Amino acid sequence: MLLLVFDNIDQLFVNFFTREIAICIVLTYLLSESQRIGFFMLNKVYPLDKNLIIRILLQMLFGIISSLILISISLYIYFVAFIGYSSFGVELISFNILFGISSVFFNLLYFSIFLFNKRNEEEISKEESNKMNIEYKMLALKNYVNPDFLYNSLESLITILKKKPGKAENFIERFSDIYRYKLSNRNTDLCFLENEIKTIEDYIFLSSYRFSGKISMKNKLGKNLLKKSLIPCSLLVIMEEVVERSNISDIQPLLLELYSEEDNYINLKYENIRSLDPLIGQREALESMKKAYTFFSDKQLDLIEDGDYEIIRIPLLTIN
């Protein structure tokens, strides 16, 4: 731009910081201010959320026209009034082309930033919506009372009171521990693995009365994993899902094995003895749990089929 004012490089070094360089700075400032005023006026007349393509065209047109008018008037005042030149056609065309292109790039930059910010806002809004949805589902899972488990447990309790009343107290205590655990973890994000294991042991103990002792679990987890964390009630939801969709009988008992092959995961392995009519609600609960683990960490809750067995891999999380 400066070489359009000066004749050669030598004059540029000799006359640097003279009124010629000042006029270039002033023109740049005036152009940027005219563009800013144009943004403000168009935002009032034709907002960006109305029709983006038309708004871009209008702003480009306004930028080019305002640039032509502003540069032409400024150069006329400079060359005629200050220098006394009457012929400055080449400079006028050159400056108008240069600042016209600058105006286009200025507007392109503006819309690029606008679209980038808009996309980020949409992504943030989407993430917030997903987070709220996951948290709502997790809260629903924590507060969920499995009616089948409740009914079967009460039915088992009635049988115990009739036949073995001495065991009723232990049954009631372990039954209440499960729901006490649910209530105490309604507002917590993570809990210790050892607490989850205690809860599913209570669940298996209660369910064994329903299935006449045909359900059992071997816990092969090391003590070093007990202070690891996971989402509250996740093992309980998984255990309910496995039990309710399994066809447990005297011929086909449900044998579960809890173990770990790596520090960041625990595995629940069991024989695949699926019921012909699994409960849809429990499957949805497991799917919600999968989404929760995917949302809160980069680890996934996986269901793996291994011949006649199924393995559920549950990620262990870290409290920062």
C-alpha positions, 0 to 999 in steps of 0.5 A, spaced: 500 500 500 505 504 501 508 503 495 502 506 491 504 513 495 511 513 494 515 512 487 520 507 489 523 503 495 528 509 497 523 514 498 519 509 502 525 509 507 527 517 506 519 519 507 517 514 512 513 516 518 511 522 513 504 524 512 503 519 506 504 514 511 499 517 516 494 518 511 494 510 510 493 509 517 487 514 517 484 510 511 485 503 514 482 506 521 476 509 517 475 503 513 475 499 519 470 504 523 465 504 517 465 496 517 463 496 524 458 501 523 455 497 517 455 491 522 451 495 527 446 498 522 445 491 519 444 488 525 438 493 527 435 492 520 437 485 518 439 481 523 444 475 522 439 470 524 434 472 519 437 469 513 444 468 513 446 468 506 442 474 504 445 478 510 452 476 508 451 479 501 448 485 504 454 486 508 459 485 502 455 490 498 455 495 503 462 494 505 465 495 498 460 501 496 462 504 503 469 503 501 469 506 494 466 512 497 470 513 503 477 512 499 475 516 493 473 522 498 479 521 502 484 521 496 480 527 493 481 531 499 488 529 500 491 529 493 487 536 491 487 540 497 493 538 500 498 536 495 495 540 489 495 534 484 489 534 479 490 527 476 491 521 481 486 516 477 491 511 477 492 512 485 485 512 486 483 505 482 489 502 486 487 504 492 479 502 491 481 495 489 486 494 495 481 497 500 475 493 496 479 487 497 481 488 504 473 490 505 471 483 503 476 479 507 474 483 513 467 481 512 469 474 511 473 474 517 467 477 521 463 471 518 468 466 519 468 468 527 461 468 527 459 461 524 465 458 528 462 461 535 455 459 533 457 452 531 461 452 538 455 455 542 451 449 538 456 444 540 456 446 548 448 447 548 448 440 545 453 437 550 449 441 556 442 438 553 446 431 553 449 432 560 442 434 563 439 428 559 444 423 562 444 426 569 436 425 569 436 418 567 441 416 572 437 420 577 431 416 575 436 409 575 438 411 582 431 412 584 428 406 581 425 401 585 424 394 581 417 392 582 419 385 580 424 385 585 420 388 591 414 383 590 419 377 590 423 379 596 416 380 600 413 374 597 420 370 600 419 374 606 412 371 607 415 364 606 421 365 611 416 368 616 412 362 616 417 356 615 424 359 618 422 366 622 429 366 625 432 368 618 427 373 617 431 379 621 437 378 617 433 378 610 429 384 612 436 387 614 439 386 608 433 388 604 433 395 607 441 395 606 439 395 598 434 401 598 438 405 604 444 404 599 440 407 593 437 413 597 444 415 600 447 415 593 442 419 589 446 425 589 453 422 588 457 421 582 461 416 584 462 410 589 467 405 591 467 398 588 467 395 595 460 398 597 457 396 590 460 389 591 456 389 598 450 391 595 450 386 590 452 380 595 445 383 599 441 382 592 444 375 590 442 373 598 435 375 597 434 372 590 437 366 592 431 365 596 426 366 590 430 361 586 432 356 591 439 357 592 440 356 584 444 363 584 451 364 586 457 369 585 464 368 586 468 374 587 475 374 585 477 381 585 483 383 589 483 388 595 487 393 591 481 394 587 476 395 592 477 403 593 476 404 585 470 408 583 464 407 579 457 410 578 453 408 583 448 403 583 451 400 576 453 393 579 446 393 582 442 395 575 447 390 571 445 384 576 438 385 576 438 385 568 442 379 568 438 375 573 431 378 570 433 375 563 436 369 565 432 362 565 434 360 572 432 353 574 434 347 578 437 344 571 440 351 569 443 355 575 446 362 575 453 362 576 456 368 576 464 370 577 466 377 578 474 378 576 479 383 573 484 382 568 486 389 568 486 395 573 481 399 569 476 394 568 472 389 572 468 383 569 462 379 570 462 373 567 456 368 567 453 362 563 448 365 557 441 362 559 437 367 557 429 367 558 424 367 552 421 373 555 426 378 558 424 384 561 424 391 556 425 395 562 431 392 565 435 392 558 433 400 557 436 401 564 443 397 562 443 401 555 442 408 560 448 405 564 452 404 558 451 411 555 452 414 562 459 411 562 461 413 555 459 420 557 462 421 564 469 417 561 472 415 555 471 408 557 465 404 555 461 398 558 461 393 554 457 386 553 461 381 550 459 374 548 464 368 549 461 362 546 456 359 552 458 365 556 457 372 556 462 377 560 460 384 562 466 389 562 465 395 567 470 400 567 473 403 573 473 410 574 478 415 578 476 421 582 480 427 581 
